[in-house]
Amino acid sequence: MPSRATNSEQPKLPQRPLRLTLDRDFILRSALALIDRDGLDRLTMRRLSGELDVTPMALYRHVPNKAALLDGVSELIWRTAIRPARAKHGGDYRQQLERAMVRLRTELLRHPNAVSLLATHPLVTGGQLELVGVAIDLLKTSGMPVTTTTLYRLNNLAVFTFGHVLAEVAEPVGDADGEVDLAIRDEVVAAHPALREVLMPLIETRRTTSGYKVDHQFHLGLQALLAGWPDAG
């Protein structure tokens, strides 16, 4: 099902290469455009070949099956999200990790229907592992200690980012509309002073501005995770 976090314009398939033959990059970008438009569940090799006006066999020359297609789409998003980390900007490894997760969130918000793919898809292809290798090399030269728990810590950052984006883009389950019954809220808050202390800043903010700041929450959580990253293991 297409996500509620969609743009006003429908996603368009990328421009087809001028030469008559297909290439893998064009196929992957076309598959991602279909996911953006119709949802992950509706992507099949047959639908993709129909959209491209080619036979399924033409796709199989570049991606042997749907699993390979999803591997490629996952790698495509990761490559776009991680690539800038190799370029400019300095800073220690915590600053670089924060920027990388911000870029990952930005890229996931561009492709909300693909969030579940990346969140559940292991990094197994040569291209994906190469991306991770380049990123870790850069982080190590910026002071990040590499220990037996490094992979766990990196994975925690990614899982936090995936979960945050999922909460931003997913449709509420059932009939939930996300609105608080103010009368019930006030009754419960009155009975729990600590809860009132927690909620009042948000309540007061809503009276003056747009209220809850999802970007602010993401950065607070990310910085808390990074602040707890020890310099020696």
C-alpha positions in Angstrom: 0.0 0.0 0.0 1.5 3.4 -0.9 2.6 5.4 2.1 0.8 8.4 3.4 4.1 10.4 3.1 3.9 10.9 -0.6 4.6 13.9 -2.8 1.9 15.7 -4.7 3.4 14.4 -7.9 3.4 10.7 -8.8 6.9 9.2 -9.0 8.0 8.8 -12.6 10.2 6.1 -14.1 13.7 7.3 -15.0 14.5 8.2 -18.5 15.4 5.2 -20.6 19.0 5.0 -22.0 19.3 6.1 -25.6 20.8 2.9 -26.7 18.3 0.1 -27.3 19.7 -2.3 -24.7 18.8 -2.1 -21.0 21.4 -1.7 -18.3 21.3 -2.8 -14.7 21.3 0.7 -13.2 18.2 1.7 -15.3 16.4 -1.4 -14.3 17.1 -0.8 -10.6 16.0 2.8 -10.8 12.9 1.8 -12.6 12.1 -0.8 -10.0 12.5 1.8 -7.2 10.2 4.2 -9.1 7.6 1.5 -9.2 8.0 0.8 -5.5 7.6 4.6 -4.8 4.5 4.7 -6.9 2.7 1.5 -6.2 4.3 -0.1 -3.1 6.8 -2.8 -2.5 4.2 -5.7 -2.5 3.2 -4.9 -6.1 6.7 -5.1 -7.6 7.2 -8.2 -9.7 9.5 -9.0 -12.6 6.5 -9.3 -14.9 5.0 -5.9 -13.9 8.4 -4.2 -14.2 9.0 -5.7 -17.7 5.5 -4.5 -18.7 6.3 -1.0 -17.5 9.5 -1.0 -19.5 7.8 -2.6 -22.5 10.3 -5.5 -22.7 10.1 -9.2 -22.1 10.9 -10.6 -18.6 13.8 -12.4 -20.2 15.3 -9.0 -21.1 15.4 -8.3 -17.3 16.9 -11.7 -16.4 20.0 -10.9 -18.3 20.8 -8.2 -15.7 18.9 -9.4 -12.6 18.4 -13.2 -12.4 15.4 -13.1 -10.1 13.3 -10.9 -7.8 15.6 -11.5 -4.9 18.5 -10.1 -6.9 16.3 -7.2 -8.0 15.6 -6.3 -4.4 19.3 -6.7 -3.5 20.0 -4.1 -6.2 17.3 -1.7 -5.1 18.6 -1.9 -1.5 22.1 -1.2 -2.6 21.0 1.7 -4.8 19.4 3.4 -1.8 22.3 2.7 0.5 24.8 4.0 -2.1 22.8 7.3 -2.5 22.6 7.7 1.2 26.2 6.9 2.1 28.1 8.3 -0.9 28.4 11.9 0.5 30.2 10.5 3.6 33.3 9.9 1.6 33.5 13.4 0.3 33.9 16.7 2.1 33.2 17.6 5.7 35.5 16.7 8.5 34.9 16.2 12.1 35.4 13.2 14.4 33.6 9.9 13.8 30.6 10.8 15.9 29.9 13.9 13.8 30.4 11.8 10.6 28.0 9.1 11.9 25.4 11.7 12.8 25.6 13.2 9.3 25.4 9.7 7.8 22.2 8.8 9.7 20.7 12.2 8.8 21.4 11.5 5.1 19.9 8.0 5.5 16.7 9.3 7.1 16.4 11.9 4.3 16.8 9.2 1.6 14.3 6.9 3.3 11.8 9.8 3.5 12.2 10.1 -0.3 11.3 6.5 -0.7 8.8 5.6 2.2 7.5 2.5 0.5 11.0 1.0 0.5 11.7 1.5 4.3 10.7 -2.0 5.2 12.9 -3.4 2.4 16.0 -1.7 3.9 15.1 -2.3 7.5 14.8 -6.1 7.0 17.3 -6.6 4.1 20.7 -7.9 5.2 23.8 -6.3 3.5 25.0 -9.3 1.6 26.0 -8.2 -1.9 29.6 -7.3 -2.9 28.5 -3.7 -3.6 26.8 -3.4 -0.2 29.8 -4.8 1.7 32.1 -2.5 -0.2 30.0 0.5 0.9 30.3 -0.6 4.5 34.0 -1.2 4.2 34.7 2.3 2.8 32.5 3.9 5.5 34.3 2.0 8.3 37.7 2.8 6.9 36.8 6.5 6.9 35.4 6.3 10.4 38.4 4.5 11.8 40.8 7.2 10.4 38.5 9.8 12.1 39.0 8.1 15.5 36.4 5.5 15.8 37.6 2.4 17.8 37.0 -0.8 15.9 36.1 -3.6 18.4 34.0 -6.7 18.6 30.9 -4.5 19.4 31.4 -1.9 16.6 29.0 -3.7 14.2 26.4 -3.9 16.9 26.7 -0.1 17.6 26.5 0.8 13.9 23.5 -1.5 13.5 21.8 0.2 16.5 22.1 3.6 14.8 20.6 2.2 11.6 17.8 0.5 13.4 17.0 3.7 15.3 16.8 5.6 12.0 14.7 3.0 10.3 12.3 2.8 13.3 12.0 6.6 13.4 11.2 6.9 9.7 8.7 4.1 9.9 6.9 5.9 12.7 6.9 9.0 10.4 5.6 7.4 7.2 3.5 4.4 8.2 -0.3 4.5 8.1 -1.9 4.1 11.6 -3.1 0.6 12.2 -6.8 0.1 12.5 -8.9 3.2 13.1 -6.3 5.1 15.1 -6.1 8.7 14.1 -3.3 9.9 16.4 -5.5 12.5 18.1 -5.6 12.8 21.9 -8.9 13.2 23.7 -8.1 16.4 25.6 -10.5 15.7 28.4 -9.0 12.3 29.1 -5.5 13.7 28.8 -6.2 16.5 31.4 -7.8 14.0 33.8 -4.8 11.6 33.6 -2.3 14.5 33.8 -3.9 15.8 36.9 -3.5 12.5 38.6 0.2 12.2 37.7 2.3 15.3 38.3 5.4 13.8 36.7 3.4 13.2 33.5 2.2 16.8 33.6 5.8 18.0 33.9 6.8 15.9 30.8 3.8 17.0 28.7 3.4 20.6 29.5 6.3 21.9 27.3 4.6 20.2 24.4 1.2 21.5 25.3 2.5 25.0 25.7 4.5 24.8 22.4 1.3 23.8 20.5 -0.3 27.0 21.6 2.4 29.2 20.0 3.9 27.3 17.1 3.4 24.1 15.2 4.0 21.9 18.3 5.8 18.6 18.1 9.1 18.7 16.2 9.9 15.3 14.6 13.3 16.5 13.4 14.2 17.6 16.9 13.2 14.3 18.4 15.3 12.4 15.8 18.4 14.5 16.5 18.0 14.2 20.2 17.8 10.4 20.0 20.7 10.1 17.6 22.9 12.4 19.7 22.1 10.4 22.8 23.2 7.1 21.1 26.4 8.7 19.9 27.2 10.3 23.2 27.1 6.8 24.8 29.6 5.4 22.3 32.8 4.8 24.3 36.2 5.9 22.8 37.8 2.6 23.7 35.5 -0.3 23.0 
